[in-house]
């Protein structure tokens, strides 16, 4: 075989390999929901007016629920890199559906549960605060006077931000390792792709959109007596610890009703699962009786 023929053969194989690689579909996230026979699971796909497209959420509810029975609802927001199946796959949250809660786990993509500046159709704040609640309460026996919202990481940020913006919607907010500083996080050349992603959601540095979605700014503007009880945690080995401590100090200075807990661990489900029992105990204290 001549040199030219050998080169041509190699190039042909490279082209074929590249085409084959490009044609492969990305591997789907494994779905292994943790359930018991006392809990029913439903995956609901509906058209969101805010997003102008169909989107899916997962629901856990007691399997022996009476048609006349109305139950408290908890909206559980996933973290960055996760999806609507994260809570059901990585935690034993089904145990709290056994106790009489409806758990709603929406898809949030990588949105930070915010109406995007660069993508007008990615109005994820409106979708969570309006469309999701309306669809859930149409299809499931939800007691609308007993709502809670909670999340991990990106979802923790979203839960706190939404509770500060729409305090009358919820009676309790929980956040495990909330990425509380994202709208005010400074530019870093080491994290330039992350900064660009944040800019596509929140806009340019110093923009009104960043201020309007910054929990530190919102906490200074809202009446603390109208905001639901805020429960949040952070691992002692997390890079988010300083900003979470600063947020706890701000809440204390402004007389919010809140609890901030520290514990060993990093930014992962091992640490978050260690707080679930306590978070839901506090949640039930605030919403199961219908009292704020």
PyMOL commands that set and color helices and strands:
alter all, ss='L'
color gray80, all
select helices_A, chain A and resi 3-23+86-90+94-98+124-139+154-165+167-169+182-184+189-202+208-212+215-221+224-226+241-253+269-287
alter helices_A, ss='H'
color red, helices_A
select strands_A, chain A and resi 39-48+53-62+71-77+101-106+142-152+172-176+229-235+258-263
alter strands_A, ss='S'
color yellow, strands_A
deselect
rebuild
show_as cartoon
